[in-house]
Amino acid sequence: MVKQTSGYRGIGVAGYRAIALLTAAFLVVAAGRAGAQEPASQAAPPVICLTIDATQDTLELQDRGPALILLGREFTQSGWRVVTQGCTETYAVSHVVLGRWITVRIEGPRGVREGRAAGLEDLPALYSQMARSFVTGKPLGSLDLIDRDNVTEAQTTTKRVAVDTFHYARLGGGVLSGDRTYAAPVFGLGYRAEFDTFALDVAYLTYQVTNQGAGYGTSGASSIALFRIAGLHFFNGKKQASSYAGGGLSWGWTQINHSSGAYSSSYSSSTWAGSGLRGEVTGGYEFTRATRARTFVQADLVLPFYRLAASSYSYPKTGAGAQGTLYSASLTISVGVGWHRERD
């Protein structure tokens, strides 16, 4: 009888020995790491004393004792033992009262923590965060120290940066490139929100069009943007007047018409048209930034991300006319006036 064997071979005695040796080595390394970490995890927490720094504290005398009791409870709940004598570390506490705000400072061997509470009722929440900061070593204000029970009033009161907002209209002129250069007036409406050095500009209509006349044989160009959003940087944000520069994106369309002749005899018309996203580069100078009236002078360079497609018509039919595509950019200079200024 012939004994058949498969293509699979067992790992053999040597293979089992290698696996056993690798497993043993892994267990030894893991045990060594656990042993190295064990002393840190079992390190005894400090025993601390809390004292009032009488040279810096401005709390009423009758409030100092209760304040230390509440602070001691927070340290105890966080894992440190608080005693009145026989301590290994001492922490000095001071309160500076100014109006309704109380600035608390705790200084000891493990550093300094300083925070602000809105009155006596807000002190327990601040004490909780400061105690946790010392115990964990994390900086005061870290989200890991805050829960739903110890959020202070100062943290729930959002500080807002002043912003000026106004609508504006602008009027000016410029040029529009195409099969040739067209001079065209420009009119625009928009809204601007300004900080000291930054502004968000939203233009909801910009209209640039030449006077194309009436009848046959006239030519002209138009560029219309329904919406534009741009960011602006003011180089002298704190001043009464400042130059600025920025850029943004808009969506609009462009059309160029070129026609000649009279319909009764011979007539030809070529049109290039396209629409889509456009890039815009802006620079300007704004006056009277500290008053309720806003005026500015602004230059805009519009660079479409699309090309214009051609179409043509002729009478009688000659087969000649516009072909291919055309790129059209525009440059305008305008004067703007803002109104309904608000300060938030």
DANORZI-V618272 format. One record per pair of residues at least 4 apart in sequence whose ideal C-beta (glycine too) atoms are under 6 Angstrom apart, sorted by the first residue. I is the first residue (numbers start at 0). J is the second residue. Records with the same first field share a line. If there is no record, write none. Layout:
# DANORZI-V618272
I: J, J
This chain:
# DANORZI-V618272
10: 14
37: 41
44: 78, 79
45: 79, 87, 88
46: 80, 82, 86, 87
47: 79, 81, 86, 88, 90
48: 86, 89
49: 67, 70, 71, 90
50: 91
51: 56, 63, 92
52: 56, 91, 93
55: 93
56: 93, 94
57: 95, 96
58: 62, 63, 94
62: 66
69: 123, 126
70: 126
71: 81
73: 126, 127, 130
74: 79, 81, 130
75: 81
77: 130, 131, 134
78: 134
79: 134
82: 86
88: 107, 108
90: 105, 107
91: 106
92: 105
93: 104
94: 101, 103
95: 102
96: 101
99: 118
100: 115
101: 116
102: 115
103: 114, 125
104: 113
105: 112, 129
106: 111
109: 133
112: 129, 132, 139
114: 125, 139
115: 153
116: 121, 122, 125, 151
117: 121, 152, 153
121: 151, 152
122: 126
124: 149, 151
125: 151
127: 149
128: 144, 149
131: 135, 144
132: 137, 139, 144
137: 141, 143
145: 150
150: 154, 155
162: 192, 194, 343
163: 193, 340, 342
164: 192, 341
165: 293, 337, 339, 340
166: 190, 339
167: 189, 335, 337
168: 188
169: 187, 333, 335
170: 186, 333
171: 185, 331, 332, 333, 334
172: 184
173: 185, 330, 331
174: 180, 182, 330
175: 181, 183, 220, 222, 329
176: 180, 327, 328
177: 220, 255, 327
178: 257
181: 209, 220
183: 207, 208, 209
185: 207, 331, 333
186: 206
187: 202, 205
188: 203, 204
189: 201, 202
190: 201
191: 198, 200
192: 199
193: 198
195: 236
196: 233, 236
198: 231
200: 229, 231
201: 228
202: 227
205: 224
206: 223
207: 222
208: 221
209: 219, 220
211: 217, 219
212: 217
215: 261, 262, 266
216: 258, 259, 260
218: 256, 257
219: 256
220: 255
221: 254
222: 253, 329
223: 251
224: 249, 251
226: 250
227: 247, 249
228: 247
229: 245, 247, 281
230: 245
231: 243, 245
232: 245
233: 241, 243
234: 241, 242
235: 241
239: 288, 289
240: 286
241: 285
242: 284
243: 283
244: 282
245: 281
246: 280
247: 279
249: 277, 279
250: 276
252: 274
253: 273, 327
254: 272
255: 271
256: 270
257: 269
258: 268
259: 267
260: 265, 266, 267
262: 266
266: 314
267: 313
268: 312
269: 311, 320, 321
270: 310
271: 307, 309, 325
272: 307
273: 305, 307, 308
275: 304, 305
276: 304
277: 301, 303
278: 302
279: 299, 301
280: 300
281: 299
282: 298
283: 295, 296, 297
284: 296
285: 295
286: 294
287: 292
291: 340
293: 337
294: 336
295: 335
296: 334
297: 333
298: 332
299: 331
300: 330
301: 329
302: 328
306: 324, 326
307: 325, 327
308: 324
309: 321, 322, 323
311: 320, 321
313: 317, 320
